[in-house]
Amino acid sequence: MRTLLRTIVAVIIGLATLLVGQAVIENAAWWWTSSTATFDDPLLNAIKFGVSAAAALGLALAVGIPSSRRRRLV
């Protein structure tokens, strides 16, 4: 039960981080360029998604893996 709860919390935090990361990157790009068509290029969209997905995966794994197992991995 504890593992299931930890997994559910990790997935929710990961998805929230993914969505917030995308919104923050888009807002920063809009603020910097003053254009709403900032991410019309597919390569820039892929980079934006990759950066926010990496942050989401890292945070979800930090929450999802118990600290005793992390110590053994390092």
C-alpha positions as CSV (number, residue, x, y, z in Angstrom):
1,M,0.0,0.0,0.0
2,R,2.8,2.4,0.8
3,T,4.5,1.7,-2.5
4,L,1.3,2.3,-4.4
5,L,0.7,5.6,-2.6
6,R,4.3,6.7,-3.3
7,T,3.9,5.7,-7.0
8,I,0.6,7.6,-7.3
9,V,2.2,10.7,-5.7
10,A,5.2,10.5,-7.9
11,V,3.1,10.2,-11.1
12,I,1.0,13.2,-10.1
13,I,4.0,15.3,-9.2
14,G,5.7,14.3,-12.5
15,L,2.7,15.3,-14.6
16,A,2.2,18.6,-12.7
17,T,5.9,19.4,-13.2
18,L,5.6,18.6,-16.9
19,L,2.7,20.9,-17.4
20,V,4.1,23.7,-15.2
21,G,7.5,23.4,-16.9
22,Q,5.9,23.8,-20.4
23,A,3.9,26.8,-19.2
24,V,6.9,28.5,-17.6
25,I,9.1,28.0,-20.7
26,E,6.3,29.3,-23.0
27,N,5.7,32.4,-20.8
28,A,9.4,33.1,-20.5
29,A,9.8,32.9,-24.3
30,W,6.8,35.1,-24.9
31,W,8.1,37.7,-22.4
32,W,11.5,37.6,-23.9
33,T,10.4,37.8,-27.6
34,S,7.1,39.6,-27.2
35,S,5.6,37.2,-29.8
36,T,2.8,34.7,-29.4
37,A,4.2,32.6,-32.2
38,T,7.4,31.6,-30.3
39,F,7.1,27.9,-30.7
40,D,5.9,27.5,-34.3
41,D,9.1,25.6,-35.0
42,P,8.8,21.8,-34.3
43,L,12.4,21.7,-33.1
44,L,11.8,24.3,-30.5
45,N,8.7,22.5,-29.4
46,A,10.7,19.3,-29.0
47,I,13.4,21.1,-27.0
48,K,10.7,22.6,-24.8
49,F,9.1,19.2,-24.2
50,G,12.4,17.5,-23.6
51,V,13.5,20.0,-21.0
52,S,10.2,19.9,-19.1
53,A,10.0,16.1,-19.4
54,A,13.5,15.7,-18.0
55,A,12.6,17.9,-15.0
56,A,9.4,16.0,-14.5
57,L,11.1,12.6,-14.7
58,G,13.8,13.7,-12.3
59,L,11.4,15.0,-9.7
60,A,9.1,12.0,-10.0
61,L,12.0,9.6,-9.5
62,A,13.3,11.6,-6.5
63,V,9.9,11.2,-4.9
64,G,9.1,7.7,-6.1
65,I,12.4,5.9,-5.1
66,P,12.7,5.4,-1.4
67,S,15.7,7.1,0.2
68,S,17.2,3.7,1.3
69,R,17.3,2.5,-2.3
70,R,18.8,5.8,-3.5
71,R,21.7,5.4,-1.0
72,R,22.4,1.9,-2.4
73,L,22.3,3.3,-6.0
74,V,24.9,5.9,-5.3
